[in-house]
Amino acid sequence: MAGRIAEYRIFLAEFRRNFRTTGAILPSGRGLSSALARFVKQSSLDRPRRILEVGPGTGAVTRHLVRHLGSNDQLDLVELNTSFVECLNERFRSDPEFQPAADRARVLHCPVEELPADVKYDAIVSGLPLNNFAVAEVEHLLGVLRRLAAPEATLSFFEYMAIRRIKSTISGRAERTRLQGIGQIMGRLLADHEIHRDPIWANIPPAWVHHVRF
């Protein structure tokens, strides 16, 4: 319990300082985290996998990913926030749930764009708050994630239910235009590539978890 309270404190402090890139006031809940790990848990591959988590924060989703790592799987965590990087590294050093995967996991303090172009991942889990970004940034980030995806890889990400519609009702014209642009990008992505969707009603706030395959 003390560890969870400390995690919440770190997350809340970074939310206050960096709302645009943190995006949530609390770490992902258990149901949301489990759903994001769905295609890591359900993999049918009979070879070692490379798994990427982008924007892991304090490791709420990572906790579910490490439980399902094979003995030869590799997990890369890409995080920009220095406080979150320190928290993750400490977890792999001292948290009993994280320690068994420490030799198969890397915490990379860099933008996802800096990952080598020739490295491909069999599953990608993203915690990036895409609805906070500019339209061009969303297009760019989705392009980067698509480039990093191996053939038949699954990209899993979430967004809060009706968030763009709710924000649009209380925002000015420029913000509505931005949100509409993101909605169009997401609509095309999901129409063409979504293979599964999980509603997480118990999350605060409720969320959709989207799973797409390019």
JOVENPE-V694177 format. One record per residue. RES is the residue in one letter. SS is DSSP state (h for helix, s for strand, l for the rest). PSI is psi as a letter, one per 40 degrees, with the letter a starting at -180 (999 if undefined). Layout:
RES&SS&PSI ; RES&SS&PSI
This chain:
M&l&d ; A&h&d ; G&h&d ; R&h&d ; I&h&d ; A&h&d ; E&h&d ; Y&h&d ; R&h&d ; I&h&d ; F&h&d ; L&h&d ; A&h&d ; E&h&d ; F&h&d ; R&h&d ; R&h&d ; N&l&f ; F&h&d ; R&h&d ; T&h&e ; T&h&d ; G&l&d ; A&l&i ; I&l&d ; L&l&i ; P&l&i ; S&l&h ; G&l&i ; R&h&d ; G&h&d ; L&h&d ; S&h&d ; S&h&d ; A&h&d ; L&h&d ; A&l&e ; R&h&d ; F&h&e ; V&h&d ; K&h&d ; Q&l&e ; S&l&h ; S&l&e ; L&l&i ; D&l&f ; R&l&i ; P&l&i ; R&l&i ; R&s&h ; I&s&h ; L&s&h ; E&s&h ; V&s&h ; G&l&f ; P&l&e ; G&l&b ; T&l&e ; G&l&f ; A&h&d ; V&h&d ; T&h&d ; R&h&d ; H&h&d ; L&h&d ; V&h&d ; R&h&d ; H&l&e ; L&l&h ; G&l&i ; S&l&d ; N&l&e ; D&l&i ; Q&s&h ; L&s&h ; D&s&h ; L&s&h ; V&s&h ; E&l&h ; L&l&d ; N&l&h ; T&h&d ; S&h&d ; F&h&d ; V&h&d ; E&h&d ; C&h&d ; L&h&d ; N&h&d ; E&h&d ; R&h&d ; F&h&d ; R&h&d ; S&h&e ; D&l&h ; P&h&d ; E&h&d ; F&h&d ; Q&h&d ; P&l&d ; A&l&e ; A&h&d ; D&h&e ; R&h&e ; A&s&i ; R&s&h ; V&s&h ; L&s&h ; H&l&g ; C&l&i ; P&l&i ; V&h&d ; E&h&d ; E&h&e ; L&l&i ; P&l&h ; A&l&d ; D&l&e ; V&l&h ; K&l&i ; Y&s&i ; D&s&d ; A&s&h ; I&s&h ; V&s&h ; S&s&h ; G&l&e ; L&l&h ; P&l&g ; L&h&d ; N&h&e ; N&h&e ; F&l&i ; A&l&i ; V&h&d ; A&h&d ; E&h&d ; V&h&d ; E&h&d ; H&h&d ; L&h&d ; L&h&d ; G&h&d ; V&h&d ; L&h&d ; R&h&d ; R&h&d ; L&h&e ; A&s&h ; A&s&i ; P&s&h ; E&s&e ; A&s&i ; T&s&h ; L&s&h ; S&s&h ; F&s&i ; F&s&i ; E&s&i ; Y&s&i ; M&l&h ; A&l&e ; I&h&d ; R&h&d ; R&h&d ; I&h&d ; K&h&d ; S&h&d ; T&h&e ; I&l&e ; S&l&i ; G&l&a ; R&h&d ; A&h&d ; E&h&d ; R&h&d ; T&h&d ; R&h&d ; L&h&d ; Q&h&d ; G&h&d ; I&h&d ; G&h&d ; Q&h&d ; I&h&d ; M&h&d ; G&h&d ; R&h&d ; L&h&d ; L&h&d ; A&h&d ; D&h&d ; H&h&e ; E&s&h ; I&s&e ; H&s&i ; R&s&h ; D&s&h ; P&s&h ; I&s&g ; W&l&d ; A&l&e ; N&l&i ; I&l&h ; P&l&i ; P&l&i ; A&s&i ; W&s&h ; V&s&h ; H&s&h ; H&s&h ; V&s&i ; R&s&h ; F&l&999
